Amino acid sequence: MADHVYKFSEIPKGQRWKFFWDYYKIPTALIMIGVIALILILQTTVFAPKKDLAILSATQIYVARDTWQQAEEGFSSLPLDLNEDGRILVEINDNYMDSTMRETDPQTYMVIQSKLMASLSTAESALQIVDDDTYAYFEEQALLGTYAELPSAMGHNADEVIKIPLKELKPFKDVQDLPDGLFITLRPKAAMQLGDSEKKLADYEKQIEALFLMIES
């Protein structure tokens, strides 16, 4: 004779929770994990605060995340509420390109390379932080704009490549432990994949505006 299958209503009240947990703990746990994952995804996408400015950093000089965070906070002293949402949010997307990692940790090196390639292909950031080594790479890829990209050459020749020492710019001047040998550059408009998008053009112009504010402050 087949075992009797108890209905939930037949279980004594004092044992119902144990019955439920014994039979449904795995589906319940999976549902809870799915809900938490969905909440985290929504928090980091749909409901995430919109950035006023995203700066790409690709260097072979190590910079601690705390140092970049100080720099991000340093932008709060500038009128950089470019999306007019009442707050200033700047993000430095760091790609540390340790040249020795190619031999010592090739898998991690490939991950970082892939991350950098993805950032470059999306052309989200017109402003780029480089050192002398990565500057040469960006130059080979035609990713360095000149002062002709700006409304004013600011006393420079129009065909001079924009390469400004980071420590000369307002948000970075007082940052502790910021290494020497870092520069900010500007991606040329022709390499920004603007197409006919007015939104992308407006975003590019806002990044140029941010560069002006950093220089003039």
C-alpha positions in Angstrom: 0.0 0.0 0.0 1.3 3.4 -0.9 2.3 5.7 1.9 -0.4 8.2 2.8 0.4 11.7 1.6 -0.5 14.2 4.2 -2.2 17.4 3.3 -0.9 20.6 5.0 -4.2 20.9 6.8 -3.9 17.5 8.3 -0.5 18.3 10.0 -0.9 19.2 13.7 -0.4 22.9 14.2 2.7 22.5 16.3 4.4 20.5 13.5 3.5 22.5 10.5 6.6 24.7 10.5 8.9 21.6 10.7 6.9 19.9 7.9 7.1 23.0 5.7 10.9 23.3 6.3 11.6 19.6 5.7 9.9 19.6 2.4 10.4 23.1 1.1 13.7 24.4 2.5 15.6 24.0 -0.7 13.0 25.7 -3.0 12.6 28.4 -0.4 16.4 29.0 -0.1 16.7 29.2 -3.9 13.8 31.7 -4.1 15.4 33.8 -1.4 18.8 33.7 -3.2 17.1 34.7 -6.5 15.3 37.6 -4.8 18.5 38.9 -3.2 20.3 38.6 -6.5 17.6 40.5 -8.3 17.6 43.3 -5.6 21.4 43.6 -6.0 21.2 43.8 -9.8 18.5 46.5 -9.6 20.5 48.5 -7.1 23.6 48.5 -9.3 21.7 49.2 -12.5 18.2 50.7 -12.5 18.3 52.4 -9.1 22.0 53.2 -9.1 22.9 56.9 -8.8 23.8 58.3 -12.2 27.4 59.3 -12.6 28.2 62.8 -13.6 31.6 61.7 -14.9 33.4 58.4 -15.6 37.1 58.5 -16.0 39.1 55.6 -17.4 42.4 54.9 -15.8 44.9 52.5 -17.5 48.4 52.6 -15.9 51.3 50.4 -15.1 51.8 52.5 -11.9 49.9 51.0 -9.0 47.4 53.3 -7.3 45.4 52.1 -4.3 41.7 52.2 -4.4 41.6 54.4 -1.3 43.7 56.9 -3.2 41.3 56.9 -6.2 38.5 57.3 -3.8 40.1 60.4 -2.3 40.3 61.8 -5.8 36.7 61.0 -6.5 35.7 62.9 -3.4 37.9 65.8 -4.4 35.5 66.5 -7.3 32.9 67.6 -4.8 34.5 71.0 -4.6 33.8 71.6 -8.3 30.5 72.6 -9.9 30.2 69.3 -11.6 26.6 68.3 -11.2 26.5 67.7 -14.9 23.3 65.6 -14.9 21.6 68.1 -12.5 20.4 65.6 -10.0 21.6 67.6 -7.0 24.7 65.6 -6.3 28.2 65.1 -7.7 29.2 61.5 -8.5 32.5 60.8 -10.2 33.9 57.3 -10.8 37.5 56.4 -11.7 37.5 53.0 -13.5 40.9 51.7 -12.6 42.8 49.2 -14.9 46.2 48.4 -13.3 48.3 47.0 -16.1 51.2 45.4 -14.2 53.7 44.5 -16.9 55.1 41.5 -14.9 51.7 40.0 -14.6 51.8 38.7 -18.1 54.3 36.1 -16.9 53.5 35.7 -13.2 49.7 35.6 -13.5 48.6 35.4 -17.1 45.0 34.6 -16.3 44.5 37.8 -14.2 46.4 39.7 -16.8 44.0 38.5 -19.5 41.0 39.5 -17.4 42.3 43.0 -16.9 43.1 43.3 -20.6 39.6 42.2 -21.5 38.1 44.7 -19.0 40.2 47.5 -20.6 39.2 46.5 -24.1 35.6 46.5 -23.1 35.9 50.0 -21.7 37.6 51.2 -24.8 35.1 49.7 -27.1 32.1 51.2 -25.4 33.8 54.6 -25.5 32.1 55.7 -22.3 35.0 57.7 -21.0 36.5 60.6 -23.0 38.8 61.4 -20.1 41.6 59.0 -19.6 44.3 58.7 -17.0 47.6 57.2 -18.3 51.3 56.9 -17.5 54.1 57.1 -20.1 53.8 53.4 -20.9 50.1 53.3 -21.5 50.3 56.7 -23.2 52.3 55.0 -26.0 49.6 52.4 -26.4 46.8 54.9 -26.5 48.8 56.9 -29.1 49.1 53.8 -31.3 45.3 53.3 -31.0 44.6 56.9 -32.0 42.9 57.5 -28.7 44.6 60.8 -27.8 42.9 64.1 -28.6 44.6 67.5 -29.2 43.7 70.9 -28.0 41.8 71.3 -31.2 39.1 69.2 -29.5 38.5 72.0 -27.0 36.5 75.3 -27.6 39.7 77.1 -26.6 43.3 75.9 -27.0 44.1 77.6 -23.6 47.4 79.0 -24.9 48.5 75.7 -26.5 49.0 74.9 -30.2 45.8 73.3 -31.6 47.7 70.2 -32.7 49.3 69.6 -29.3 48.2 66.4 -27.7 46.4 66.9 -24.3 48.6 65.3 -21.7 48.3 67.1 -18.3 50.0 65.9 -15.2 47.3 64.7 -12.8 48.8 66.5 -9.8 48.2 69.9 -11.6 44.4 69.4 -11.6 42.3 70.6 -8.7 40.7 67.3 -7.6 44.1 65.5 -7.5 46.3 68.2 -6.0 45.7 67.3 -2.3 45.3 63.5 -2.7 47.7 61.6 -0.5 49.9 58.9 -1.9 49.1 59.8 -5.5 52.2 58.7 -7.5 54.0 60.9 -9.9 54.0 60.1 -13.6 50.2 60.1 -14.1 48.5 62.2 -16.8 45.0 63.0 -18.0 44.3 62.8 -21.7 41.2 63.3 -23.8 39.8 60.8 -26.3 39.2 62.6 -29.7 35.6 63.1 -30.8 36.2 61.0 -33.9 36.9 58.0 -31.6 33.9 58.4 -29.4 31.4 56.4 -31.6 28.9 59.3 -31.4 27.1 58.6 -34.7 24.0 60.8 -34.8 23.3 60.5 -31.1 22.6 63.9 -29.6 22.8 62.3 -26.1 26.3 60.9 -26.7 27.5 64.2 -28.1 26.1 66.1 -25.1 27.9 63.6 -22.8 31.2 64.2 -24.6 30.7 68.0 -24.3 30.1 67.6 -20.6 33.3 65.7 -20.2 35.1 68.5 -22.0 33.4 70.9 -19.6 34.7 68.9 -16.7 38.2 69.0 -18.0 38.0 72.8 -18.3 36.8 73.0 -14.7 39.7 70.8 -13.5 42.2 72.9 -15.3 40.9 76.4 -14.4 40.2 75.7 -10.7 
